[in-house]
Amino acid sequence: MTLASIVLLALALSMDAMAVAAARGLSLPRVLPKHVLLVALFFGGFQALMPLLGWWLGARIGPLVEAWDHWLAFALLGGIGGKMLWEARQADTPNAPSKGDGFDFKSLLLLAIATSIDALAAGVTLPMLDAPFAFSLATIGVTTAVLSVAGLYLGRRFGALLGRRLDAFGGMVLVALGTKILVQHLLG
């Protein structure tokens, strides 16, 4: 897996966390340092930990599916991307905070887990694609932390204009990445 592919994967996986952070920013009269720290730690941390769990699973089952790993990567990344595109079409915004400021431990934990499920699935494919372990996890975690903080500020600044568009963009990138992997294996 190339450096560019890892960065694109990290960007795509971070889009849903960025959109949720933007939704959280909508409710804030002012973004405080504690909000920045919490969003970066929860979203970036879970986006790095979930691929680790997925990686572990992929390393265990990878040798068993080596002959068709490109199809599996295509199906997983395409499925995740398709799910993100489908969710971007939804009219309602389920991630909008209902009460409080939405930065309590339980709310952030649930949101961090929900937005990192796709990273778990993507992590399964990483060992099959010979992606560098630490670099991939760090890139996914740091990218998500940075973009989630940016989303927090953008949400505060620009409102609901970006949320669904970010999910759609992330979904398109994941579908394109899965297709690229499949085509490379079939042609190479």
C-alpha positions as a Python dict, from the first residue, in 0.01 Angstrom:
ca = {
    (1, 'M'): (0, 0, 0),
    (2, 'T'): (147, 334, -102),
    (3, 'L'): (187, 642, 116),
    (4, 'A'): (-74, 822, -93),
    (5, 'S'): (-321, 537, -43),
    (6, 'I'): (-270, 541, 333),
    (7, 'V'): (-323, 918, 347),
    (8, 'L'): (-636, 891, 130),
    (9, 'L'): (-768, 613, 352),
    (10, 'A'): (-702, 826, 661),
    (11, 'L'): (-878, 1125, 505),
    (12, 'A'): (-1177, 917, 401),
    (13, 'L'): (-1211, 747, 740),
    (14, 'S'): (-1195, 1081, 920),
    (15, 'M'): (-1483, 1241, 730),
    (16, 'D'): (-1761, 1101, 950),
    (17, 'A'): (-1578, 1204, 1269),
    (18, 'M'): (-1521, 1549, 1121),
    (19, 'A'): (-1892, 1577, 1034),
    (20, 'V'): (-1993, 1475, 1388),
    (21, 'A'): (-1745, 1723, 1535),
    (22, 'A'): (-1893, 1992, 1309),
    (23, 'A'): (-2239, 1901, 1440),
    (24, 'R'): (-2107, 1936, 1796),
    (25, 'G'): (-1964, 2275, 1705),
    (26, 'L'): (-2310, 2394, 1603),
    (27, 'S'): (-2423, 2386, 1966),
    (28, 'L'): (-2133, 2584, 2106),
    (29, 'P'): (-2142, 2956, 2166),
    (30, 'R'): (-1761, 2939, 2179),
    (31, 'V'): (-1507, 2660, 2119),
    (32, 'L'): (-1300, 2613, 2435),
    (33, 'P'): (-965, 2434, 2469),
    (34, 'K'): (-1139, 2151, 2656),
    (35, 'H'): (-1366, 2093, 2353),
    (36, 'V'): (-1065, 2078, 2122),
    (37, 'L'): (-881, 1832, 2348),
    (38, 'L'): (-1184, 1607, 2398),
    (39, 'V'): (-1270, 1590, 2027),
    (40, 'A'): (-908, 1523, 1927),
    (41, 'L'): (-858, 1251, 2191),
    (42, 'F'): (-1188, 1071, 2148),
    (43, 'F'): (-1222, 1079, 1770),
    (44, 'G'): (-852, 1055, 1684),
    (45, 'G'): (-789, 793, 1952),
    (46, 'F'): (-1072, 565, 1849),
    (47, 'Q'): (-991, 603, 1481),
    (48, 'A'): (-639, 477, 1561),
    (49, 'L'): (-747, 200, 1801),
    (50, 'M'): (-1020, 47, 1586),
    (51, 'P'): (-793, -25, 1287),
    (52, 'L'): (-552, -183, 1537),
    (53, 'L'): (-827, -425, 1637),
    (54, 'G'): (-918, -476, 1272),
    (55, 'W'): (-551, -523, 1184),
    (56, 'W'): (-520, -792, 1448),
    (57, 'L'): (-821, -972, 1301),
    (58, 'G'): (-688, -925, 946),
    (59, 'A'): (-346, -1063, 1042),
    (60, 'R'): (-515, -1375, 1183),
    (61, 'I'): (-739, -1441, 882),
    (62, 'G'): (-521, -1279, 613),
    (63, 'P'): (-317, -1589, 520),
    (64, 'L'): (-641, -1783, 478),
    (65, 'V'): (-781, -1540, 221),
    (66, 'E'): (-466, -1428, 38),
    (67, 'A'): (-588, -1553, -300),
    (68, 'W'): (-890, -1324, -291),
    (69, 'D'): (-780, -1044, -57),
    (70, 'H'): (-820, -781, -331),
    (71, 'W'): (-1188, -875, -363),
    (72, 'L'): (-1228, -857, 14),
    (73, 'A'): (-1061, -514, 27),
    (74, 'F'): (-1282, -397, -259),
    (75, 'A'): (-1597, -527, -88),
    (76, 'L'): (-1510, -385, 257),
    (77, 'L'): (-1394, -43, 137),
    (78, 'G'): (-1672, -23, -122),
    (79, 'G'): (-1929, -125, 140),
    (80, 'I'): (-1802, 127, 392),
    (81, 'G'): (-1795, 398, 124),
    (82, 'G'): (-2142, 304, 3),
    (83, 'K'): (-2272, 319, 360),
    (84, 'M'): (-2122, 664, 403),
    (85, 'L'): (-2279, 779, 74),
    (86, 'W'): (-2616, 637, 181),
    (87, 'E'): (-2597, 808, 519),
    (88, 'A'): (-2504, 1136, 349),
    (89, 'R'): (-2836, 1118, 161),
    (90, 'Q'): (-3040, 1105, 483),
    (91, 'A'): (-3232, 1426, 544),
    (92, 'D'): (-3225, 1426, 923),
    (93, 'T'): (-2916, 1483, 1135),
    (94, 'P'): (-2906, 1220, 1409),
    (95, 'N'): (-2575, 1347, 1541),
    (96, 'A'): (-2713, 1680, 1653),
    (97, 'P'): (-2687, 1719, 2028),
    (98, 'S'): (-3013, 1687, 2213),
    (99, 'K'): (-2930, 1837, 2552),
    (100, 'G'): (-2630, 1973, 2735),
    (101, 'D'): (-2325, 2070, 2536),
    (102, 'G'): (-2272, 1717, 2400),
    (103, 'F'): (-1917, 1691, 2535),
    (104, 'D'): (-1983, 1461, 2829),
    (105, 'F'): (-1788, 1132, 2849),
    (106, 'K'): (-2079, 905, 2753),
    (107, 'S'): (-2183, 1111, 2450),
    (108, 'L'): (-1830, 1140, 2315),
    (109, 'L'): (-1756, 773, 2379),
    (110, 'L'): (-2065, 659, 2187),
    (111, 'L'): (-1995, 898, 1901),
    (112, 'A'): (-1629, 797, 1884),
    (113, 'I'): (-1721, 429, 1867),
    (114, 'A'): (-1994, 489, 1609),
    (115, 'T'): (-1769, 694, 1382),
    (116, 'S'): (-1480, 446, 1405),
    (117, 'I'): (-1662, 126, 1309),
    (118, 'D'): (-1560, 186, 947),
    (119, 'A'): (-1198, 214, 1065),
    (120, 'L'): (-1230, -130, 1226),
    (121, 'A'): (-1343, -277, 895),
    (122, 'A'): (-1070, -93, 704),
    (123, 'G'): (-812, -220, 953),
    (124, 'V'): (-896, -578, 854),
    (125, 'T'): (-765, -505, 503),
    (126, 'L'): (-439, -337, 608),
    (127, 'P'): (-227, -651, 670),
    (128, 'M'): (-351, -801, 345),
    (129, 'L'): (-224, -493, 162),
    (130, 'D'): (118, -489, 333),
    (131, 'A'): (52, -146, 483),
    (132, 'P'): (313, -29, 738),
    (133, 'F'): (162, -96, 1080),
    (134, 'A'): (257, 199, 1303),
    (135, 'F'): (257, 454, 1024),
    (136, 'S'): (-94, 356, 910),
    (137, 'L'): (-241, 374, 1261),
    (138, 'A'): (-66, 702, 1340),
    (139, 'T'): (-174, 856, 1011),
    (140, 'I'): (-536, 755, 1062),
    (141, 'G'): (-542, 875, 1425),
    (142, 'V'): (-362, 1205, 1372),
    (143, 'T'): (-554, 1288, 1055),
    (144, 'T'): (-884, 1223, 1231),
    (145, 'A'): (-782, 1428, 1536),
    (146, 'V'): (-677, 1725, 1323),
    (147, 'L'): (-979, 1713, 1094),
    (148, 'S'): (-1219, 1663, 1385),
    (149, 'V'): (-1085, 1976, 1552),
    (150, 'A'): (-1116, 2158, 1220),
    (151, 'G'): (-1474, 2027, 1196),
    (152, 'L'): (-1549, 2157, 1542),
    (153, 'Y'): (-1441, 2506, 1439),
    (154, 'L'): (-1608, 2482, 1099),
    (155, 'G'): (-1932, 2368, 1260),
    (156, 'R'): (-1920, 2663, 1492),
    (157, 'R'): (-1838, 2898, 1206),
    (158, 'F'): (-2040, 2772, 911),
    (159, 'G'): (-2323, 2571, 1059),
    (160, 'A'): (-2475, 2268, 894),
    (161, 'L'): (-2353, 2341, 542),
    (162, 'L'): (-2066, 2089, 544),
    (163, 'G'): (-2172, 1781, 745),
    (164, 'R'): (-2337, 1564, 481),
    (165, 'R'): (-2097, 1676, 208),
    (166, 'L'): (-1802, 1552, 415),
    (167, 'D'): (-1963, 1209, 455),
    (168, 'A'): (-2032, 1192, 82),
    (169, 'F'): (-1675, 1291, -5),
    (170, 'G'): (-1533, 1032, 237),
    (171, 'G'): (-1762, 764, 90),
    (172, 'M'): (-1652, 843, -265),
    (173, 'V'): (-1285, 826, -165),
    (174, 'L'): (-1331, 484, 0),
    (175, 'V'): (-1516, 344, -302),
    (176, 'A'): (-1243, 480, -532),
    (177, 'L'): (-968, 333, -312),
    (178, 'G'): (-1136, -9, -307),
    (179, 'T'): (-1178, 2, -685),
    (180, 'K'): (-812, 101, -731),
    (181, 'I'): (-697, -195, -519),
    (182, 'L'): (-915, -437, -718),
    (183, 'V'): (-803, -305, -1056),
    (184, 'Q'): (-434, -312, -956),
    (185, 'H'): (-458, -676, -847),
    (186, 'L'): (-656, -785, -1151),
    (187, 'L'): (-421, -608, -1395),
    (188, 'G'): (-94, -664, -1208),
}
